[in-house]
Amino acid sequence: MSLNCVECSCSWRSFLRIVALICQLMGIHDLEPVVLDEAPNEIPHQYLSAEKARRELGWKSTYTLQEGLLETIEWYRAYLREEGVSA
């Protein structure tokens, strides 16, 4: 059984919107992603849904997207500090 456990307040988020949210949460205001659209055989539209996990496993997200990203960002910052890498 393959499950994509992603819970969002909306049914679709673009990659660029998620990058913008990560930048906002990290306080980065001068980064502009460059999209080249050069990947061969790229799937034009991909969607993640937690519906199957909810239906078959009774799964429920305990984080919003923003909460999960904030916790992930903090984890990476702490890890990089421990490794002596400036973030």
WOBEL-V509993 format. One record per backbone hydrogen bond with DSSP energy under -0.5 kcal/mol. NH is the residue of the N-H (numbers start at 1). CO is the residue of the C=O. E is the energy in kcal/mol with one decimal. If there is no record, write none. Layout:
# WOBEL-V509993
NH_CO_E + NH_CO_E
This chain:
# WOBEL-V509993
4_49_-0.7 + 5_3_-0.7 + 6_4_-1.4 + 8_6_-0.6 + 18_14_-2.0 + 19_15_-2.5 + 20_16_-2.4 + 21_17_-2.0 + 22_18_-2.6 + 23_19_-2.6 + 24_20_-2.4 + 25_21_-2.7 + 26_22_-1.8 + 27_23_-0.7 + 27_24_-1.1 + 28_23_-2.9 + 29_27_-0.6 + 32_30_-0.5 + 33_31_-0.5 + 35_33_-0.6 + 36_34_-0.7 + 42_39_-1.0 + 44_42_-0.6 + 50_6_-0.6 + 54_50_-2.5 + 55_51_-2.9 + 56_52_-3.0 + 57_53_-1.9 + 58_53_-0.6 + 58_54_-1.1 + 59_53_-1.8 + 68_64_-2.6 + 69_65_-2.5 + 70_66_-2.7 + 71_67_-2.3 + 72_68_-2.2 + 73_69_-2.9 + 74_70_-2.4 + 75_71_-2.2 + 76_72_-2.5 + 77_73_-2.4 + 78_74_-2.4 + 79_75_-2.7 + 80_76_-2.8 + 81_77_-2.2 + 82_78_-2.3 + 83_79_-1.8 + 84_81_-1.3 + 85_80_-3.1
